[in-house]
Amino acid sequence: MYTISNTGGAVTSYSIAPALPAGLSFSTVTGLISGTPTALSTARNYTVTARRVDANNGASSSDSAVFNLEVGNVAPTTTTTTAPPATTIAPVVNSAPASDSTTADVNTNIVATPQTSRQNSTVTTVVSPAIVATTVPPTTTTTTTIPAPTAPELSSGEVGALVDGEEVDTTLTRSNNALVVSGAGIEASVYGMSPEGARIDLDADGLLRLDTQDQVVVEAEGYEAGNVVDVWMYSTPTRLGQLTVDTTGAIKGSFLLPDSLESGDHRVVLNGQNNRGQDVILGIGVSVGEVNQSSLASRLLIIIPVSFAILAALIIPTTLRRRREESRTN
């Protein structure tokens, strides 16, 4: 029917919504469906959600997939052969076994086997009852295509937001080694956590710099309660997971960085709906890996001339003033 693969930490539990048709059961441990349907059911979408709770800090994260399930009736086909007198008709029943992924037609064929009688007395015909066996296997379709949202173009340490596709104003602050962005009615903070569970300090430039073995932690408020917020990592769009908004409009979760993530500037992107019903995409620029040497050289080329300019502005006026005073004295 479907399989489940896990590329992150161990899954704590699974859930499904809505409830399955009669006769089918769902395992909250494995996330798989078992059983044989006992009633017909029209096609509808079902959502399987995997949830993980970090044993170290209690942070939770989840991911979901949607599939379509219909339980329908398969009409049997019956073929009957009329037997001549003095013939016994014996039924032969062929039934195809149920399959999780295919639908099989079950056909019942009655085969006539003539038996010769040499008696000149009464002719007797015996007809055995026809047996029709029908098996109705479930038919399922799984769909997991999730398009990546269009996110603001940002460098490390920058933030941006789009509301219904239009750019809006945002503010960036730094608090407790986290980058905090406010805009479109949402306030979100992003910070790093080491494998030992310690919060990672911002660097000297106020940037959030992560290593590939670190986790990125997301906290936010101002979302529509009961909805889900997709968390992505760009430049190459990779969905880290989903967070369910609680009754207060808040979310919190931690995510492992993708193994394929290269060193350089990246963006943590949140895609969800604020409590005004607007689609909001927030972006926060972060860095991964060591400082790029070309970037460091560019910074030095800017810092050194600026430093000389400041020194010149302080020294030259003082020197000129001293010379004017000396000339007046002479």
HELIX and SHEET records of a PDB file:
HELIX    1   1 GLN A  293  THR A  329  1                                  37    
SHEET    1   A 4 SER A  13  ALA A  17  0                                        
SHEET    2   A 4 SER A  41  VAL A  53 -1                                        
SHEET    3   A 4 SER A  60  VAL A  71 -1                                        
SHEET    4   A 4 THR A 139  THR A 143 -1                                        
SHEET    1   B 2 LEU A  24  PHE A  26  0                                        
SHEET    2   B 2 ILE A  33  GLY A  35 -1                                        
SHEET    1   C 4 THR A  77  THR A  79  0                                        
SHEET    2   C 4 ASN A 107  PRO A 114  1                                        
SHEET    3   C 4 THR A  87  VAL A  93 -1                                        
SHEET    4   C 4 VAL A 126  VAL A 127  1                                        
SHEET    1   D 4 GLU A 166  VAL A 168  0                                        
SHEET    2   D 4 VAL A 159  VAL A 163 -1                                        
SHEET    3   D 4 ASP A 279  VAL A 288 -1                                        
SHEET    4   D 4 ARG A 209  LEU A 210  1                                        
SHEET    1   E 6 GLU A 166  VAL A 168  0                                        
SHEET    2   E 6 VAL A 159  VAL A 163 -1                                        
SHEET    3   E 6 ASP A 279  VAL A 288 -1                                        
SHEET    4   E 6 GLY A 264  GLN A 273 -1                                        
SHEET    5   E 6 VAL A 228  TYR A 234 -1                                        
SHEET    6   E 6 THR A 238  THR A 244 -1                                        
SHEET    1   F 5 THR A 171  SER A 175  0                                        
SHEET    2   F 5 ALA A 178  GLY A 183 -1                                        
SHEET    3   F 5 ILE A 186  MET A 193 -1                                        
SHEET    4   F 5 GLN A 215  GLU A 221 -1                                        
SHEET    5   F 5 ALA A 250  LEU A 256 -1                                        
END                                                                             
